Every structure is written in structure tokens, then in C-alpha cells.
Amino acid sequence: MENLKRIDWVKWLIITLGVWLIIYPHPYKALVTILVIVPMITLFIHGIVGNRPSISALFDGVLDNKSSFSPITHFCCSFILLGFRVFMDYDPENMFVMMGVGLVSAFIPCLILLSTHKLADKKDEMAGLNYVLLGLMLLFYPPTSMFAINCVYDNTEPHTYQVKVIDKDKSRSSSKSGGDYYLKVTSWTHNSEPISIEVSSDKYSDVEEGDTVIVHARDGLFGVGWYYIEL
């Protein structure tokens, strides 16, 4: 069990690589891949070495009444840091499609979890809360990880669309950046509703209502479309 406790350093590896990805995203693909895979590896190791512990051990970090490590921390650190970077760089065409495919991909961590861990003891007073927290983790980690891989490993040809700017919007902020900048453009998808795209301050200043801008849309590795505007 002492050997198992030693791999808690993986948590700090995830945090370090996550911060690295946010501050200096190079090598981007390698960093994203590590942040997606490592939490599931630690979940597997936790279950195998711990001889199928209770799901509660994911949270309290206790195995056989001895201090171990909490794999759930690895998942939380991963999807928060990974999600922050990925959603800065990529915009899904349809958030509902992304969440739907992401929840389907939750099958993988669920399979690992159920094959390596036992259900929490009914006498465990924290069992209900642990299941709620586990459900929240499965709600956010799989979609974030799936979308990251969907975009980073996407080799499809981009579709190019010319869309018209119909409105501009700026959210105020006290930060040095001055806030977030958005262009509302005509839709290039089957949905006829205008689409709001976040852009840089320079792009926002260069474009006026009625102008035409170019949007590149790609299909995604898992069929979850994403797009970016031509600078």
C-alpha cells in the first residue's frame, strides 16, 4: 500500500503539465494526450493494486485503513486545467452534440471503474455524497477529454464559409484585456439562428457590421464539429 501512496506524485505531474499547457502550450498534442490518459491509468492502478477497493476510496484516499491517494483529485485537476485551455482554443459548432458524444465516451472510465472497484458499502455515511460527486466528475471529464482529442487529432479538411457580421458585442472587464469581444454572424450550419463568435480585440476593431468574414469549420475526429474564424 505504501507503493501505491507513492504515485500520488502523479497529481503534481498533472497540475504541472496542466499549468504548462495553459501558459506555454507546446508540445500541444503531447500535453493534451497525457492529461487525458494519465487520470484513467491512475484509476486502473488504484483498483488493481488496491484489490478492488470501494468506490469511496476514490475520495477519502484510504485503502485497508491506510492512507493512500485519491484518484478523483487527478480527474478534477485534469479536466479543469485541460478544459480551460481547450475551450480557449476550440469552439464546438453544437454544444449539445459535444455533450452527447462526451457522455457516451463516459463508457470508458465507467468500465474501468466498475471492473476495478466495488460499490460503496451501504453503511458508509458518505456513500450518497460520493456517488453525486462521481456523477459530476463523469459529467465533465469525459466531454472535456473527448472534445480535446476530437480537435487535436482532427485531420479532416476544413469547410470554408463566408458569413456576414450582423452585430458586435463587447463584455466589460476590469482586466488589462478590457473584456471579451464577440461578432454575431449569420449561421453556416443547419441552424438558422445567428452565431456569436469570440474574437481578438484587433479583429473586433477591424470588422464592422455588414462586413463579410471567413469561418473555417472542421468535422472533428469523433464527428463533433468545431470552427475558427480567419484572422
Summary of the structure (lengths in Angstrom):
residues: 231
radius of gyration: 21.1
end to end distance: 53.6
largest distance: 67.0
contacts: 694
relative contact order: 0.14
helix: 51%
strand: 19%
